[in-house]
Amino acid sequence: MKYSLTVPFVLLLCLSGQAQETDNASENPTTLETFDSVSDTVKNKKGDILKEVIITPNQHKKPVSAVRSGLKPMDVPQSIQIIGSEIIEQQQAIRLSEVVKNINGVYVGSARGGAQESFFSRGYDMSANNMFKNGFRFSGGSIPEVSSLEKVEVLKGSAALLYGNVAPGGILNMVTKTPSFKKGGEIAMQMGSYSFYKPAIDIYGPLNDIIAYRFTGSYENSKSFRDNVSKERYYINPSFLFKVSNKTEIILQGDYLKDDWTPDFGSGIIGKEILVLPRSTYLGANWSTGETKQATVSGLVNHNFNKDWTLNFNTSFQNFDRTSKGTERIQPVANGDWKRPLGQNKNQEQIIAEQLSIQGTFKTGQLKHQLFTGVDLENSFTEANTFTFSPTTYGGGNVFDFENFDQGGAIPNATNTRIVKIDTNRFGIYAQDLISLTEKFKVLAGIRWSWQEALVETTNLVKNTITEGQKRKDQAFTPKLGLIYQPNKDMSL
């Protein structure tokens, strides 16, 4: 369920529509009668045939953020799917996994312990390097907030020319809502089973003639069909638009997510068989807990030199922090005996990225060119902490006799034994040109040079030693060539 401040207005429209329908009915009484479908023709009981209804598709003709080059979807020789905010709202989506159900070939690979969602496209894992937010690489260790999204774009196939080191299955780009000089807003409430409720707010408008704002935020609280499992999330996303001149605008935005969750590894398996247990049974320790914090700050500068040439500069900083402590995966032996394994994790990641690009159109003779060229650089720093327990298990028994299961004693303490730090630098320079040979035939050609350097440092806190691995450097050229045939304005091959 979703309630909005616009309910009175919608109700008024419904009443108006009802009155109009009544008036029309008085002029033509047959409009309110029931209809039967006979031989694929809709008729009423008096035999009158309804007028023909023509349904026309509504194509997405605006440039897609995921392709970065300003090209329209019809001019890209790859499969692109866009799920807009209207579908997200109509679907009442709470998780990104619910949104991607609308995209063929993309599916959820795992949702480890309720902490994160991993996605696959065409058989390739997207979670490591193929997830983006507003065009910047996004840490896959969290469950993204959906209420702030304007759209979700999926570019299938290779995207290495645009993003460098990515898997060939495709990339997923989440685009957040932006400020508007048109004043408006909405307050919504979603409610559901297991004490789920989620209020959300979205307000926007001008501060003056040159500054506009937008603020989206949400709070989520829910329990689960499983005992002792709960979730609480806070999310805010403020953004500002500065219209410096008729040719230059700046967008600044940031978001912050805090997610408190209970590690839930399900009912467990024996071999390849799922355990048959009551759905409400929670086999983990009652004190198991997890927390995710994620913050992002980004800026976009867009300058139009003239109607043909545009300069874009994007910069972003992202900080990710996730901690968890509890019992781990449920894998009893054949008769159901099981001792709870203990686990504690702490992972941090920081990503700093910058992108500079130029888009332009020009002609050479009868050929029309749409050029896109630029550079991008990125630094990501990750830190993973390893903890050990003594003893390594907490309670035990038979999962089929959980009432007599040893629930363990006091909450055990863990010792931080190892820290692994990975410092990765990426740089790329690229150029791409869409050449219109005729109105129907086009060629998309481009090339990218990518460079990557990674250094791993391991600290053994037990032996008090620091080991620095060999610095790994990789570089590669990535060509791209595609032929586009558009027999009419509604079809592209």
C-alpha positions as CSV (number, residue, x, y, z in Angstrom):
1,M,0.0,0.0,0.0
2,K,1.2,3.5,-0.7
3,Y,-0.4,6.7,0.5
4,S,0.4,10.2,-0.9
5,L,-0.4,13.8,-0.2
6,T,-2.0,13.9,-3.6
7,V,-4.8,11.5,-2.5
8,P,-7.5,14.3,-2.4
9,F,-6.5,15.5,-5.9
10,V,-6.6,11.9,-7.3
11,L,-9.9,11.4,-5.6
12,L,-11.3,14.5,-7.2
13,L,-10.1,13.3,-10.6
14,C,-11.8,9.9,-10.0
15,L,-15.1,11.7,-9.2
16,S,-14.7,13.9,-12.2
17,G,-14.1,10.8,-14.4
18,Q,-17.1,9.1,-12.9
19,A,-19.3,12.1,-13.6
20,Q,-18.1,12.2,-17.2
21,E,-18.7,8.5,-17.6
22,T,-22.3,8.9,-16.4
23,D,-23.0,11.8,-18.8
24,N,-21.6,9.8,-21.7
25,A,-23.7,6.8,-20.6
26,S,-26.9,8.8,-20.7
27,E,-26.2,9.7,-24.3
28,N,-25.2,6.1,-25.3
29,P,-26.6,3.6,-22.8
30,T,-24.8,0.7,-24.4
31,T,-21.4,1.9,-23.0
32,L,-22.2,0.5,-19.6
33,E,-23.4,-2.9,-20.7
34,T,-21.3,-6.1,-20.5
35,F,-19.4,-7.3,-23.6
36,D,-18.7,-10.7,-25.0
37,S,-15.7,-11.7,-27.1
38,V,-16.7,-13.6,-30.2
39,S,-14.3,-14.5,-33.0
40,D,-11.7,-12.0,-31.7
41,T,-14.3,-9.1,-32.0
42,V,-15.6,-7.4,-29.0
43,K,-19.4,-7.0,-29.1
44,N,-22.1,-5.9,-26.7
45,K,-25.3,-7.9,-26.2
46,K,-27.0,-5.8,-28.9
47,G,-24.4,-6.8,-31.5
48,D,-22.7,-3.4,-31.8
49,I,-19.0,-3.6,-32.5
50,L,-16.7,-1.4,-30.6
51,K,-14.5,1.0,-32.4
52,E,-10.9,-0.1,-33.2
53,V,-8.3,0.7,-30.6
54,I,-4.7,1.2,-31.8
55,I,-1.9,0.7,-29.3
56,T,1.4,2.4,-30.1
57,P,4.6,1.7,-28.2
58,N,6.4,4.6,-26.4
59,Q,10.1,4.4,-27.2
60,H,12.7,5.8,-24.9
61,K,14.4,8.3,-27.2
62,K,16.4,10.2,-24.6
63,P,20.2,9.5,-24.2
64,V,21.0,6.7,-21.8
65,S,23.4,7.6,-18.9
66,A,25.0,4.1,-19.1
67,V,26.4,4.7,-22.5
68,R,27.9,8.1,-21.4
69,S,28.3,9.3,-24.9
70,G,24.9,11.0,-25.4
71,L,23.8,8.4,-27.9
72,K,20.2,7.5,-28.2
73,P,19.3,3.8,-27.5
74,M,18.4,3.3,-31.2
75,D,22.0,4.3,-32.2
76,V,23.7,1.8,-29.9
77,P,24.4,-1.7,-31.4
78,Q,23.8,-3.4,-28.0
79,S,20.8,-4.4,-26.1
80,I,19.7,-1.8,-23.6
81,Q,16.9,-2.0,-21.1
82,I,15.6,0.8,-19.0
83,I,13.3,0.5,-16.0
84,G,11.9,4.0,-15.1
85,S,10.6,5.4,-11.9
86,E,7.0,4.9,-13.0
87,I,7.5,1.1,-13.2
88,I,9.4,1.1,-9.9
89,E,6.6,2.9,-8.2
90,Q,3.8,0.8,-9.8
91,Q,5.6,-2.3,-8.8
92,Q,6.1,-1.0,-5.3
93,A,9.7,-2.2,-5.4
94,I,11.6,-2.3,-2.2
95,R,14.8,-4.0,-3.3
96,L,16.8,-3.7,-6.5
97,S,16.3,-7.5,-7.0
98,E,12.6,-6.8,-7.5
99,V,13.4,-4.2,-10.2
100,V,15.7,-6.4,-12.2
101,K,12.9,-9.0,-12.5
102,N,11.8,-6.8,-15.4
103,I,15.1,-7.3,-17.2
104,N,15.5,-10.5,-19.2
105,G,18.9,-12.2,-18.8
106,V,19.6,-10.5,-15.4
107,Y,19.0,-12.3,-12.2
108,V,19.9,-12.5,-8.5
109,G,22.8,-14.8,-7.9
110,S,22.8,-14.7,-4.1
111,A,21.8,-12.6,-1.1
112,R,24.4,-13.6,1.4
113,G,22.9,-13.6,4.9
114,G,20.6,-10.7,4.1
115,A,23.5,-8.3,3.8
116,Q,23.8,-7.8,0.1
117,E,22.4,-8.8,-3.3
118,S,24.6,-10.2,-6.1
119,F,23.5,-10.0,-9.7
120,F,24.4,-11.9,-12.8
121,S,24.0,-10.9,-16.5
122,R,24.3,-13.5,-19.2
123,G,26.0,-15.8,-16.8
124,Y,28.6,-13.3,-15.6
125,D,28.9,-11.9,-12.1
126,M,28.1,-8.1,-12.1
127,S,28.7,-7.4,-8.4
128,A,32.5,-6.9,-8.4
129,N,33.1,-4.3,-11.1
130,N,29.9,-4.1,-13.2
131,M,27.6,-2.2,-10.8
132,F,27.4,1.6,-11.2
133,K,25.6,4.5,-9.7
134,N,25.3,7.7,-11.7
135,G,28.0,6.4,-13.9
136,F,30.5,5.6,-11.1
137,R,31.5,2.2,-9.9
138,F,29.4,1.1,-6.9
139,S,30.4,-1.2,-4.1
140,G,28.4,-4.4,-4.3
141,G,28.6,-5.1,-0.6
142,S,25.2,-3.5,0.3
143,I,21.6,-3.5,-0.7
144,P,21.0,-0.3,-2.6
145,E,18.0,2.0,-1.8
146,V,15.4,2.0,-4.5
147,S,13.1,4.9,-3.5
148,S,15.6,7.5,-4.8
149,L,16.1,6.0,-8.2
150,E,14.9,7.7,-11.3
151,K,15.7,4.7,-13.5
152,V,17.8,1.6,-13.7
153,E,19.7,1.0,-16.9
154,V,21.2,-2.2,-18.1
155,L,23.7,-2.3,-21.0
156,K,24.1,-5.9,-22.1
157,G,27.3,-7.2,-23.6
158,S,30.8,-5.7,-23.5
159,A,31.1,-2.3,-22.0
160,A,34.9,-2.2,-21.6
161,L,35.3,0.7,-24.0
162,L,33.2,2.9,-21.7
163,Y,34.1,1.5,-18.2
164,G,37.4,-0.3,-18.5
165,N,37.8,-3.4,-16.4
166,V,34.3,-5.0,-16.5
167,A,33.0,-8.5,-17.1
168,P,31.5,-9.1,-20.6
169,G,28.0,-9.8,-19.4
170,G,27.0,-6.2,-19.2
171,I,26.7,-3.3,-16.7
172,L,23.9,-2.1,-14.4
173,N,23.7,1.7,-13.8
174,M,21.4,3.2,-11.1
175,V,20.4,6.8,-11.8
176,T,19.1,8.9,-8.9
177,K,16.5,11.6,-9.1
178,T,17.8,15.1,-9.8
179,P,16.7,18.6,-8.7
180,S,14.0,20.5,-10.6
181,F,12.9,24.1,-11.0
182,K,9.4,22.8,-11.0
183,K,8.0,22.7,-7.4
184,G,6.5,19.5,-6.2
185,G,6.8,16.5,-3.8
186,E,5.3,13.4,-2.3
187,I,5.1,11.7,1.0
188,A,4.5,8.0,0.8
189,M,4.0,5.0,3.1
190,Q,4.4,1.3,2.3
191,M,3.2,-1.3,4.7
192,G,3.2,-5.1,4.5
193,S,3.5,-8.4,6.3
194,Y,5.7,-9.1,9.3
195,S,5.4,-5.5,10.7
196,F,6.9,-4.0,7.6
197,Y,6.5,-0.3,7.2
198,K,8.4,2.3,5.1
199,P,7.7,6.0,5.1
200,A,9.4,8.0,2.3
201,I,9.6,11.6,1.2
202,D,10.5,13.2,-2.1
203,I,10.4,17.0,-2.3
204,Y,11.9,19.3,-5.0
205,G,11.7,22.8,-6.3
206,P,13.6,26.1,-6.8
207,L,15.4,28.1,-4.1
208,N,15.8,31.0,-6.5
209,D,16.2,31.6,-10.2
210,I,19.5,29.8,-10.4
211,I,19.4,27.1,-7.6
212,A,17.1,24.1,-7.4
213,Y,17.0,21.4,-4.9
214,R,15.7,17.9,-4.3
215,F,15.5,15.8,-1.1
216,T,14.6,12.2,-0.9
217,G,14.7,10.1,2.2
218,S,13.2,6.9,3.7
219,Y,13.0,4.8,6.8
220,E,12.4,1.1,6.8
221,N,11.6,-1.2,9.7
222,S,10.5,-4.8,9.4
223,K,10.6,-8.2,11.0
224,S,10.6,-11.6,9.2
225,F,8.7,-14.8,8.9
226,R,11.7,-16.2,10.7
227,D,12.1,-15.6,14.5
228,N,14.7,-13.1,15.7
229,V,15.3,-11.7,12.2
230,S,14.7,-7.9,11.7
231,K,15.9,-5.0,9.6
232,E,16.1,-1.2,10.1
233,R,17.3,1.2,7.4
234,Y,17.8,4.9,7.2
235,Y,18.4,6.7,3.9
236,I,18.8,10.4,2.8
237,N,19.7,11.8,-0.6
238,P,20.0,15.6,-0.9
239,S,21.0,17.3,-4.2
240,F,21.3,20.8,-5.6
241,L,21.4,22.2,-9.2
242,F,23.2,25.4,-9.9
243,K,22.4,27.0,-13.2
244,V,25.6,29.1,-13.5
245,S,24.6,30.4,-17.0
246,N,22.6,29.4,-20.0
247,K,25.5,27.2,-21.0
248,T,26.8,25.8,-17.7
249,E,25.2,23.9,-14.9
250,I,26.5,22.1,-11.8
251,I,24.8,19.3,-9.9
252,L,26.0,18.4,-6.4
253,Q,24.5,15.4,-4.6
254,G,25.1,13.0,-1.8
255,D,23.5,10.1,-0.1
256,Y,23.8,8.1,3.1
257,L,22.6,4.7,4.0
258,K,22.6,3.0,7.4
259,D,21.3,-0.6,7.4
260,D,21.0,-2.7,10.5
261,W,20.3,-6.3,9.7
262,T,20.2,-9.8,11.2
263,P,22.5,-12.3,9.5
264,D,20.1,-15.0,8.2
265,F,21.4,-18.0,6.4
266,G,18.1,-19.7,5.9
267,S,17.2,-23.2,7.0
268,G,20.4,-24.9,5.8
269,I,21.1,-27.9,3.6
270,I,22.3,-31.5,4.0
271,G,24.2,-32.4,0.9
272,K,22.0,-30.9,-1.8
273,E,18.7,-31.2,0.1
274,I,17.1,-28.2,1.8
275,L,16.2,-29.0,5.5
276,V,12.5,-29.5,6.1
277,L,12.0,-27.3,9.2
278,P,9.3,-24.9,10.3
279,R,9.6,-21.6,8.4
280,S,9.8,-19.6,11.6
281,T,12.9,-21.5,12.9
282,Y,16.0,-19.3,13.2
283,L,19.1,-21.6,13.6
284,G,21.5,-18.8,14.3
285,A,22.5,-17.2,17.6
286,N,20.0,-14.7,18.9
287,W,22.6,-12.0,19.3
288,S,23.8,-12.2,15.6
289,T,23.9,-8.7,14.1
290,G,25.2,-6.8,11.1
291,E,25.5,-3.1,10.2
292,T,26.2,-1.5,6.8
293,K,27.1,2.2,6.3
294,Q,27.5,3.7,2.9
295,A,28.0,7.3,1.9
296,T,28.5,9.0,-1.5
297,V,29.3,12.5,-2.6
298,S,29.4,13.5,-6.3
299,G,29.5,16.5,-8.6
300,L,28.7,17.0,-12.2
301,V,29.7,20.0,-14.4
302,N,28.1,20.3,-17.8
303,H,29.1,23.1,-20.2
304,N,27.8,23.6,-23.7
305,F,30.2,25.5,-25.9
306,N,27.5,25.7,-28.6
307,K,24.7,23.5,-29.9
308,D,27.2,20.9,-31.2
309,W,29.9,20.6,-28.5
310,T,29.6,19.8,-24.8
311,L,32.1,19.3,-22.0
312,N,31.3,17.1,-19.0
313,F,33.3,16.7,-15.8
314,N,32.2,14.2,-13.1
315,T,33.7,13.5,-9.8
316,S,32.7,11.1,-7.0
317,F,33.7,9.9,-3.5
318,Q,32.2,6.8,-2.0
319,N,32.8,5.2,1.5
320,F,31.6,1.8,2.5
321,D,31.8,0.1,5.9
322,R,30.2,-3.2,6.8
323,T,30.6,-5.2,10.1
324,S,28.9,-8.4,11.2
325,K,29.1,-10.9,14.1
326,G,27.2,-14.1,14.5
327,T,27.0,-17.7,13.5
328,E,27.7,-18.7,9.9
329,R,26.3,-21.0,7.2
330,I,24.1,-23.9,8.3
331,Q,25.5,-27.2,7.1
332,P,24.7,-30.1,9.4
333,V,25.8,-33.7,8.9
334,A,23.4,-36.3,7.5
335,N,21.5,-37.0,10.7
336,G,21.1,-33.3,11.5
337,D,23.8,-32.8,14.1
338,W,25.4,-29.4,13.8
339,K,27.7,-27.1,15.8
340,R,27.2,-23.4,15.0
341,P,30.4,-22.0,13.4
342,L,31.2,-18.4,14.5
343,G,32.2,-15.6,12.2
344,Q,33.0,-11.9,12.5
345,N,33.8,-9.6,9.6
346,K,34.7,-6.0,9.0
347,N,35.2,-4.6,5.5
348,Q,35.8,-1.1,4.3
349,E,36.1,0.4,0.9
350,Q,36.8,3.9,-0.5
351,I,36.4,4.8,-4.1
352,I,37.5,8.1,-5.6
353,A,36.8,8.6,-9.3
354,E,36.9,11.4,-11.9
355,Q,35.7,11.5,-15.5
356,L,36.3,14.2,-18.2
357,S,34.7,13.9,-21.6
358,I,33.8,15.9,-24.7
359,Q,30.8,15.2,-27.0
360,G,30.4,16.8,-30.4
361,T,28.8,16.6,-33.8
362,F,30.3,17.6,-37.1
363,K,30.3,16.7,-40.8
364,T,33.0,15.5,-43.2
365,G,31.4,15.8,-46.6
366,Q,28.2,13.9,-46.6
367,L,29.1,11.9,-43.4
368,K,27.8,13.0,-40.1
369,H,29.9,12.3,-37.0
370,Q,28.9,12.1,-33.3
371,L,32.2,12.1,-31.4
372,F,32.7,11.1,-27.8
373,T,36.2,11.1,-26.2
374,G,37.6,11.5,-22.8
375,V,39.6,10.2,-19.9
376,D,38.7,8.6,-16.6
377,L,40.7,7.6,-13.5
378,E,39.8,5.8,-10.3
379,N,41.4,4.8,-7.0
380,S,39.8,2.2,-4.8
381,F,41.1,1.2,-1.4
382,T,39.7,-1.9,0.4
383,E,40.5,-3.3,3.8
384,A,39.3,-6.7,5.0
385,N,39.7,-7.7,8.7
386,T,39.9,-11.4,9.7
387,F,38.7,-12.5,13.2
388,T,39.1,-15.8,14.9
389,F,37.2,-17.3,17.9
390,S,38.3,-19.8,20.5
391,P,36.4,-22.1,20.5
392,T,35.3,-21.7,16.9
393,T,31.7,-22.9,17.5
394,Y,28.9,-21.7,19.7
395,G,26.4,-24.3,21.0
396,G,25.2,-27.3,19.1
397,G,22.7,-30.1,18.8
398,N,20.4,-31.6,16.2
399,V,18.6,-29.2,14.0
400,F,15.5,-31.5,13.8
401,D,15.2,-31.2,17.6
402,F,15.8,-27.5,18.0
403,E,13.9,-27.3,21.3
404,N,16.7,-29.3,23.0
405,F,19.5,-27.5,21.0
406,D,22.3,-26.1,23.1
407,Q,22.0,-22.3,22.6
408,G,25.4,-21.5,23.9
409,G,26.4,-19.2,26.7
410,A,27.7,-15.7,26.8
411,I,28.5,-13.8,23.6
412,P,32.1,-14.8,22.7
413,N,34.8,-12.3,21.9
414,A,36.8,-12.5,18.7
415,T,40.5,-11.6,18.0
416,N,41.5,-9.6,15.0
417,T,44.3,-11.7,13.5
418,R,44.8,-10.4,10.0
419,I,44.2,-7.2,7.9
420,V,44.4,-7.3,4.1
421,K,44.6,-4.0,2.2
422,I,44.3,-3.7,-1.5
423,D,45.1,-0.4,-3.3
424,T,43.9,-0.3,-6.9
425,N,44.5,2.5,-9.4
426,R,42.8,2.6,-12.8
427,F,43.2,5.0,-15.8
428,G,41.7,5.0,-19.2
429,I,41.6,7.1,-22.4
430,Y,39.0,6.5,-25.1
431,A,37.5,7.8,-28.3
432,Q,34.3,6.8,-30.1
433,D,32.6,8.0,-33.2
434,L,29.1,7.3,-34.6
435,I,29.3,7.8,-38.3
436,S,26.0,8.2,-40.2
437,L,26.7,6.9,-43.7
438,T,23.0,7.4,-44.7
439,E,19.8,7.8,-42.7
440,K,19.5,4.0,-42.4
441,F,23.1,2.9,-42.1
442,K,25.5,3.9,-39.3
443,V,28.8,2.7,-38.0
444,L,30.0,2.9,-34.4
445,A,33.7,2.6,-34.0
446,G,35.9,3.3,-31.0
447,I,39.0,2.3,-29.1
448,R,40.2,2.5,-25.4
449,W,43.5,2.1,-23.7
450,S,43.2,1.0,-20.1
451,W,45.8,0.8,-17.4
452,Q,45.5,-0.8,-13.9
453,E,47.8,-1.2,-11.0
454,A,47.1,-3.2,-7.8
455,L,49.1,-3.6,-4.6
456,V,48.2,-6.1,-1.8
457,E,49.5,-5.6,1.7
458,T,48.8,-8.2,4.4
459,T,49.3,-7.6,8.1
460,N,49.6,-10.6,10.4
461,L,48.6,-9.3,13.8
462,V,49.5,-12.5,15.5
463,K,53.1,-12.6,14.3
464,N,53.2,-8.8,14.0
465,T,54.5,-8.9,10.4
466,I,53.6,-6.9,7.3
467,T,53.9,-8.6,3.9
468,E,53.7,-6.5,0.7
469,G,52.8,-8.4,-2.4
470,Q,54.3,-7.7,-5.8
471,K,52.7,-4.7,-7.5
472,R,50.6,-6.0,-10.4
473,K,50.3,-3.9,-13.5
474,D,48.0,-4.5,-16.5
475,Q,47.2,-2.6,-19.6
476,A,45.1,-3.4,-22.7
477,F,43.6,-1.9,-25.8
478,T,39.9,-2.4,-26.3
479,P,38.5,-1.9,-29.8
480,K,34.8,-1.6,-30.7
481,L,33.0,-1.8,-34.0
482,G,29.3,-2.0,-34.7
483,L,27.1,-1.7,-37.8
484,I,23.6,-0.2,-37.3
485,Y,20.8,-0.6,-39.8
486,Q,17.6,1.4,-39.2
487,P,15.0,0.5,-41.8
488,N,12.5,2.9,-40.2
489,K,12.4,5.3,-37.2
490,D,11.0,2.6,-35.0
491,M,13.4,-0.2,-35.7
492,S,17.2,-0.7,-35.3
493,L,19.2,-3.7,-36.1
